Amino acid sequence: MKIRSLKTKRNFDKALTLVNDVLDQDPNFAEALYLKAHVLWEGFKNPWGAECCFRRVLELTEDGEPVHCWASSCLSRIYNRVTQ
């Protein structure tokens, strides 16, 4: 996915634009929401926006699905940073 590549290259503005385009077409695409959360968190230092996306991933996926586990783990890290 091009979004992942852009995120890796730290081109967060373009990654966010592309992931939003994907989500405009399918707002329930869990993997895209997961990527958007990371872009918001890493690129824009927006843990609250990331939290919203990670929570939506959890709503859309089943326990045990990889993306569900990843989002759950990321939420734990956000909560740990905020409470420290």
N, C-alpha and C positions, 0 to 999 in steps of 0.2 A: 504494500500500500504506500503510495507516494507521501501520505501524511506522516507516516512513521519515519520515512527517510528525512523529510523536512524537519521533524522534531529532533532527530538525531543530529542533524546539521545545525541545530539551534536557530532555524529560520521559523520562529514561532508565529510571527504575523501571518505568513503564507500558510502555515499548517492550520492555524485557526480558521482562516478563510475557507480552505478546502474542506475541513471537517464540518464546518457550518453548512457548506453546500451539500455535503452528503446527508447531514441531518435534516436539511430542508426537504430532501426527497424521502427520507425515512427516519422520522424522529425517534423511532424505537430500535434503532440499530445499535445494539449494546456495545459492540466493539468500537464503533465510532464515538459513542459517548465516553467510553473508557479512554480513548486517545485524546478526546477533547479535555477530559479531566486532567490528564497529564500535561497537556499544553498549558492549560490555565495555571496549574500548580507550579510547574517548572519554569515556564516562560514568562508568566505574568504575576507570579507570586500571589496567586489568588486561591488560597485554600478553601474559602467558602464556596466559590464557583465550582471548584473541583469536587468538593463534598457533595454538592447537588447532583453532579453528573455521576459520581460513584454510587450514590444512593439510588439513582434511577437505574443504573446497571443492575443493582441488587434486586430491584423490583421486577425487572424484565427477564432475569435469568434464574435458573434453578440452582439450589445448593449443590456443590460438586462440579458444576461447569467451570472450566478454567477461568473464564472472564469474571465469573461471580467470585471465585476465590481471590483473584488478583485485586478486584475492587474492594473486597472486604479487608484485605491486607493493607491496601493503601489508605482506607478510612482509618484503620488503627494507627497508622503512622501520622496521619493528620491530627488525630485526637491527641496523640502523645506529644506532638510539637506544640500544640495550642495550650495544653495543660502544664507544660513545663515552664 
